[in-house]
Amino acid sequence: MIWYILAAFFPCVLVVLFSTITRSKWIGTLITLVVIGASVYKGFFHNEWIIFLDVVSLLVGYLIMDYLEKHRTEHDDDNGI
């Protein structure tokens, strides 16, 4: 059960973390995808549902960063920056 919970939230958090550090949603998503790919390659998954949850969580993290980036640029335009 813990694997499903981790698969549902951990990639999303990694995308947000790596995107914040690198200041690029594309690089953050790519780094997270490489980390997940390496874990799948090494066999740290139990079935296909965990991979599916990883991909959905990765997508949600990307969409969160896309929303935050859009919100930040709209906010900066309002302030004249």
C-alpha positions in Angstrom: 0.0 0.0 0.0 2.8 2.4 0.8 4.2 1.9 -2.7 1.0 3.2 -4.3 1.0 6.3 -2.0 4.6 7.1 -2.8 4.0 6.6 -6.5 1.1 8.9 -6.4 2.9 11.8 -4.7 6.7 11.5 -4.9 7.1 12.2 -8.7 4.9 15.3 -8.4 7.0 16.6 -5.5 10.3 15.8 -7.4 9.1 17.7 -10.5 8.2 20.8 -8.3 11.5 20.6 -6.4 13.7 20.1 -9.4 11.9 22.7 -11.5 12.3 25.2 -8.6 16.0 24.5 -8.3 16.7 24.6 -12.0 14.1 27.3 -12.8 12.8 25.3 -15.8 9.8 23.1 -15.8 11.3 21.1 -18.7 14.5 20.4 -17.0 12.8 19.5 -13.7 10.5 17.1 -15.5 13.3 15.5 -17.5 15.4 15.0 -14.3 12.4 13.4 -12.6 11.7 11.2 -15.6 15.4 10.0 -15.6 15.1 9.2 -11.9 11.9 7.2 -12.4 13.3 5.5 -15.5 16.4 4.4 -13.5 14.3 3.0 -10.7 12.1 1.1 -13.2 15.3 -0.2 -14.8 16.7 -1.3 -11.5 13.5 -3.1 -10.6 12.1 -0.9 -7.8 8.5 -1.4 -8.8 6.0 -4.2 -8.1 3.6 -3.9 -11.0 2.4 -1.7 -13.9 0.0 0.3 -11.7 2.9 1.9 -9.9 4.4 2.9 -13.2 1.0 4.3 -14.2 0.7 6.3 -11.0 4.3 7.6 -11.4 3.4 8.9 -14.9 0.2 10.5 -13.7 2.0 12.1 -10.8 4.7 13.4 -13.1 2.1 15.0 -15.3 0.4 16.6 -12.4 3.7 18.0 -11.2 4.3 19.4 -14.7 0.9 21.0 -14.7 1.4 22.5 -11.3 4.7 24.1 -12.4 3.0 25.3 -15.7 0.2 26.9 -13.7 2.7 28.5 -11.3 4.9 29.8 -14.1 1.8 31.3 -15.9 0.6 32.8 -12.7 4.0 34.3 -11.9 4.3 35.9 -15.4 0.8 37.3 -15.1 1.5 38.7 -11.7 4.8 40.2 -12.9 3.0 41.9 -15.8 0.5 43.5 -13.4 3.3 45.0 -11.3 5.2 46.4 -14.3 8.2 44.1 -13.9 
